[in-house]
Amino acid sequence: MREKLINNLGLKILSVFLAFFVWLVVMNVSNPLISDSVEVPLEIVNEQVLTAAGQTYEIVGKQTVTVSYDVHTRDNYRIRSSDFRAYVDLAELYDVTGSVQVKVDILSNQGFIMDAAARPGVVRVNIEELQTKKFELRSARTGTAAEGYAYGGVSLFPAYVTVTGPVSQVGQISYAGVEFSVDGLSANAEQITHPQFYDANGNQLTLSDRMSVDIEEVTCQIGINRVKALLLDFDISGTVAEGYQFTGIDSSVREVNVTGLVTNLAEAKRVMIPAEVLNLDGASGDVTVTVDVREYLPEGVKLVETEDPMVEVRMKVEKLVQRTITLAEGEVELRGASEEYQYHLSPNRIQVIVEGLGEDLEQINGADLAAYLDVEGVEPGIHRLEIQFEADAAFDIISHEETKLTVSQDSPVVDAGSSTASSEEESEGGTSQNETSESSGESGSAAETQGETES
């Protein structure tokens, strides 16, 4: 048997090699070896090496590499991107060029994959200083509270957010904030929101994977208060120029809406604009001032945000004019007059000069002057008495004509039954009656003289 095995040994070995070669040729013809490739995410390892040095990194170019490999045609369908792991080790980073080699591991199907390699084989890494910065959160409100209510403020928990990342990216952040809604709210509310980041122009930024934020959620405790309308009140000070008169106030608004706690709103009655702001000293025309009502609100309340705090106040000042009014004798009241006397003014139409606003003076007449004479105890005769006028805020009496008051005995009243006797007396004593009249005339002249002297 041994002889049979070793007999022609060389030929037998050659035949084995020939058989293998034939098999190999047959296999390559029927299932040839081909090259293919897949895109594989690039993994970073040993980042802590840079972090410990206060640095961060950025891969230049794509975050994937192309892994090429050889595989037999019949096995190519088995190969997936997940069969490979492509990574760079930052511990091997070459500082001079800032580059590091890409390594490829075959995770599965090792029996089918041959000659796996990454393209590019080397990637560049930018190294940058790491920065940590703290931002105070700003709040941005949307919507409108229910009718009769107003937004009263918000408290944020936490109130700050800390960002860590490359200096170049952290430097792009101008401020951080949260947004919440008060639409339709009629009571205090709590909302959960997320911090957002903005550049100097107010544009929202999207943070890269290289940035980290210490918080993900912010609690917004929203205060909603009742609204109350307060009237504006004005305390005017100073004296206008001579010949002018203050006539009233015009204001761009007459009331403002305020909000606050229920107790404070109940105590708030009005908004007083003080005298030192509204001064008319020497004014000869309208005076306009712009007032910030927030400075004069009652304690514990504040202006509703939709209200304009600036109120324009116009103090109206008009020039006084004079007018002459004719006062009839019957329009002068005689106070304390006796029924035994007759009273007569001379002249019986008196010119009175009044001063006031033109619009007011156009509407008044003699009766509106409320003129009177105090004649109590005045005896018959001619008297110079000063006419008095009841005070009226609408006008002032500047001057009036001098007048004389004639007081005389009332004429005797004759009974109707004695008319015959009276006629007889008149017939018999005609001459005596004329004489009496003349005598009365003389007495009257004497009385007038005496009255003027007494007056």
Residue pairs with C-beta under 8 A, 6 or more apart in sequence:
31 72
31 73
31 74
32 72
32 73
33 70
33 71
33 72
33 73
33 114
34 70
34 71
34 72
34 73
34 76
35 68
35 69
35 70
36 68
36 69
36 71
36 76
36 79
37 66
37 67
37 68
37 69
37 119
38 66
38 67
38 79
38 80
38 81
38 83
38 84
39 64
39 65
39 66
39 67
39 81
40 64
40 65
40 66
40 67
40 81
40 84
40 85
40 86
40 104
40 118
41 63
41 64
41 86
42 59
42 62
42 63
42 64
42 65
42 86
42 87
42 88
42 102
42 123
43 85
43 86
43 87
43 88
44 57
44 59
44 87
44 88
44 90
45 87
45 88
45 89
45 90
45 91
46 89
46 90
46 91
47 57
47 90
49 90
49 91
49 93
50 56
50 57
50 90
50 127
51 130
54 129
54 130
55 127
55 128
55 129
55 130
56 127
56 128
56 129
56 130
56 165
56 166
56 210
57 90
57 125
57 126
57 127
57 128
57 210
58 125
58 126
58 128
58 166
58 210
59 88
59 123
59 124
59 125
59 126
60 123
60 124
60 125
60 126
61 123
61 124
64 86
65 86
65 102
65 118
65 119
65 120
65 123
66 118
66 119
67 81
67 84
67 86
67 104
67 116
67 117
67 118
67 119
68 116
68 117
68 118
68 119
69 79
69 113
69 114
69 115
69 116
69 117
70 113
70 114
70 115
71 79
71 112
71 113
71 114
72 112
75 109
75 112
78 109
78 112
79 109
79 112
79 113
82 107
82 108
83 106
83 107
83 108
83 109
83 113
84 104
84 105
84 106
84 107
84 116
85 104
85 105
85 107
86 102
86 103
86 104
86 118
87 102
87 103
87 105
88 100
88 101
88 102
88 103
88 123
88 125
89 100
89 103
90 100
90 125
92 100
92 101
93 99
93 100
93 125
93 127
94 100
95 127
97 124
98 124
98 125
98 126
98 127
99 122
99 123
99 124
99 125
100 122
100 123
100 125
101 121
101 122
102 118
102 120
102 121
102 122
102 123
103 118
104 116
104 117
104 118
106 113
106 116
128 166
128 167
128 168
129 166
129 167
130 164
130 165
130 166
130 167
131 164
131 165
131 166
131 167
131 170
131 171
132 162
132 163
132 164
132 170
133 162
133 163
133 164
133 170
133 173
134 160
134 161
134 162
135 160
135 161
135 162
135 163
135 173
135 175
135 176
135 197
136 159
136 160
136 175
136 176
137 156
137 158
137 159
137 160
137 161
137 176
137 177
137 178
137 195
137 218
138 175
138 176
138 177
138 178
139 154
139 156
139 177
139 178
139 179
139 180
139 220
140 177
140 178
140 179
140 180
141 151
141 154
141 179
141 180
141 181
141 182
142 179
142 180
142 181
142 182
142 183
143 181
143 182
143 183
143 184
143 185
144 182
144 183
144 184
145 151
145 182
145 183
145 184
145 185
145 186
145 224
146 184
146 185
146 186
148 186
148 226
148 227
149 185
149 186
149 224
149 225
149 226
149 227
150 224
150 225
150 226
150 227
150 257
150 259
150 304
150 305
150 306
151 182
151 222
151 223
151 224
151 225
151 259
151 305
152 223
152 224
152 225
152 259
152 260
153 222
153 223
154 180
154 220
154 221
154 222
154 223
155 220
155 221
155 223
156 178
156 218
156 219
156 220
156 221
157 218
157 219
157 221
158 215
158 218
161 176
161 195
161 213
161 214
161 215
161 218
162 213
162 214
162 215
163 170
163 173
163 176
163 197
163 207
163 211
163 212
163 213
163 214
164 170
164 211
164 212
164 213
164 214
165 207
165 208
165 210
165 211
165 212
166 210
166 211
169 207
169 208
169 210
169 211
170 211
172 199
172 205
173 197
173 198
173 199
173 205
174 198
174 199
174 200
175 197
175 198
176 195
176 196
176 197
176 198
177 195
177 196
177 198
178 193
178 194
178 195
178 196
178 218
178 220
179 193
179 196
180 191
180 193
180 220
180 222
181 191
182 189
182 222
182 224
185 222
185 224
186 224
187 224
188 221
188 222
188 223
188 224
189 222
189 224
190 219
190 220
190 221
190 222
191 219
191 220
191 222
192 217
192 218
192 219
192 220
193 217
193 218
193 220
194 216
194 217
194 218
195 213
195 215
195 216
195 218
196 204
197 204
197 205
197 207
198 204
198 205
199 205
207 213
225 259
225 260
225 261
225 265
226 259
226 262
226 265
227 257
227 258
227 259
227 304
228 257
228 258
228 259
228 265
228 268
228 301
229 255
229 256
229 257
229 258
230 255
230 256
230 257
230 258
230 268
230 269
230 270
230 271
230 297
230 298
230 301
231 254
231 255
231 270
231 271
232 251
232 253
232 254
232 255
232 256
232 270
232 271
232 273
232 293
232 311
233 270
233 271
233 272
233 273
234 249
234 251
234 272
234 273
234 278
234 313
235 272
235 273
235 274
235 275
235 278
236 246
236 249
236 275
236 278
236 280
236 315
237 275
237 276
237 278
237 279
237 280
237 281
238 279
238 280
238 281
238 282
238 283
239 280
239 281
239 282
240 246
240 280
240 282
240 283
240 284
240 317
241 282
241 283
241 284
243 284
243 319
243 320
244 283
244 284
244 285
244 317
244 318
244 319
244 320
245 317
245 318
245 320
245 356
245 357
246 280
246 283
246 315
246 316
246 317
247 316
247 317
247 318
247 357
248 316
249 313
249 314
249 315
249 316
250 313
250 314
250 316
251 311
251 312
251 313
251 314
252 311
252 312
252 313
253 308
253 311
256 271
256 293
256 303
256 304
256 307
256 311
257 303
257 304
257 306
257 307
258 265
258 268
258 297
258 298
258 301
258 302
258 303
258 304
259 265
259 301
259 302
259 303
259 304
260 268
260 300
260 301
260 302
261 300
263 300
264 298
264 299
264 300
264 301
265 301
267 298
267 300
268 297
268 298
268 300
268 301
269 298
271 293
271 296
271 297
271 298
272 296
273 291
273 293
273 296
273 313
274 296
277 289
277 291
278 289
278 313
278 315
280 287
280 315
280 317
283 315
283 317
284 317
284 319
285 317
286 314
286 315
286 316
286 317
287 314
287 315
287 317
288 312
288 313
288 314
288 315
289 312
289 313
289 315
290 310
290 311
290 312
290 313
291 310
291 311
291 312
291 313
292 309
292 310
292 311
293 303
293 309
293 310
293 311
294 302
294 303
294 309
297 303
303 309
318 357
318 358
320 355
320 356
320 357
321 355
321 356
321 357
321 358
321 361
322 353
322 354
322 355
322 398
323 353
323 354
323 355
323 356
323 361
324 351
324 352
324 353
324 354
325 351
325 352
325 353
325 354
325 364
325 365
325 366
325 369
326 349
326 350
326 351
326 352
326 366
327 349
327 350
327 351
327 352
327 366
327 369
327 371
327 387
327 400
328 348
328 349
328 366
329 344
329 345
329 348
329 349
329 350
331 366
331 367
331 369
331 371
332 345
332 350
332 371
332 372
332 373
332 387
333 370
333 371
333 372
333 373
334 343
334 372
334 373
334 375
335 372
335 373
335 374
335 375
335 376
336 374
336 375
336 376
336 377
337 343
337 375
337 376
338 375
339 410
340 409
340 410
341 380
341 407
341 408
341 409
341 410
342 407
342 408
342 409
342 410
342 411
343 375
343 405
343 406
343 407
344 405
344 406
344 408
345 403
345 404
345 405
345 406
346 403
346 404
346 405
346 406
347 401
347 403
350 387
350 400
350 401
350 403
351 400
351 401
352 366
352 369
352 371
352 397
352 399
352 400
352 401
353 397
353 398
353 399
353 400
354 361
354 364
354 369
354 395
354 396
354 397
354 398
355 395
355 396
355 398
356 394
356 395
356 396
357 394
360 394
360 395
361 395
364 394
364 395
368 392
369 389
369 390
369 392
369 397
370 389
370 390
370 392
371 387
371 388
371 389
372 387
372 388
372 389
372 390
373 385
373 387
373 388
373 405
374 385
374 388
375 385
375 405
375 407
378 385
378 405
378 407
379 407
380 407
380 408
380 409
380 447
380 451
381 406
381 407
381 447
381 448
381 450
381 451
381 452
381 454
381 455
382 404
382 405
382 406
382 407
382 447
382 448
382 451
382 452
382 455
383 404
383 405
383 406
383 407
383 451
383 454
383 455
384 402
384 403
384 404
384 405
384 452
384 455
385 403
385 405
387 400
387 403
389 397
406 448
407 451
414 422
426 433
